[in-house]
Amino acid sequence: MCGPSIIVAYGRRRRELAMEVCAALGVERCLPWGATVWLKPNLVVPKPSSSGATTDPEMAAGVMAYLHDHGWRKFGIMESSWLGAETREAFRVCGYEEVARRFGAQLVDLKADPAEKVEVKEAGMALEICRTPLRAEAIIDLPVLKAHSQTKLTCALKNLKGCVPDREKRRFHALGLHRPIAALAKALSVALALVDAVVGDLTFEEGGNPVAMDRVFGGFDPVLVDAYAAELIGYAPREIPYLTLAEEFGAGYGSLVQAHVLELN
């Protein structure tokens, strides 16, 4: 059953850890059979994962290897780096060109993707969302566990901001980030959130102050995954406004009280 459990695996070998978490969750049972699986890493800037800023490509390799073993053959990797940063450069610097070749995955720069307007009634607002993620049958969210200068936490939900065009990213900031991030979580359905917490940055979202945390964790509810991530870096989930809003909008559950957290090793 695709439930709200969180699985944690400790270590540094991201490919193996990603595969262990996928196996424990039974991810293959919770994806539409034969669908193209789209991976959304955090490549906010063209810096290697050792900086604490970006998702290591071996996270994507682990997910694709696991699903390939279970019969999936169609994969895509999509991202739109931050304003002023080139996504194609981030794909190259962060090692995604090579991992895409290994698995025959399509690389999509969402900065060049057409956008569509989506009404999020629960939030009382409309969002522009890139077409590829909007039409994807299965999205696997691959964030990094990091602090953020404005929202305190950047993990699964905020990582989805790479699925909107640059002009919408600017508007998110003008609106204070929290409400549009929560609205985006409601508008985009995520099949799995799998967090690279082997190395992150607990000071700045663009890296440079890497902290070794030596774990990968994930679950099917990205709001719950972010609530767990918030507690790991010292915040109560209620201190992150977009988590409260996302739960209010029906994007997931933000309380860890009844969550079953399984630590594999």
Secondary structure, 3 states (H helix, E strand, C coil): CCCCCEEEEECCCHHHHHHHHHHHHCHHHHCCCCCCEEEEECCCCCCCHHHCCCCCHHHHHHHHHHHHHCCCCCEEEEECCCCCCCHHHHHHHCCHHHHHHHHCCEEEEHHHCCEEEEEEHHHCEEEEEEHHHHHCCEEEEECEEEEECCCEEECHHHHHHHHCCHHHHHHHHHCCCHHHHHHHHHHCCCCEEEEEEEEEECCCCCCCCEEEEEEEEEECCHHHHHHHHHHHCCCCHHHCHHHHHHHHCCCCCCCCCCCCEEECC
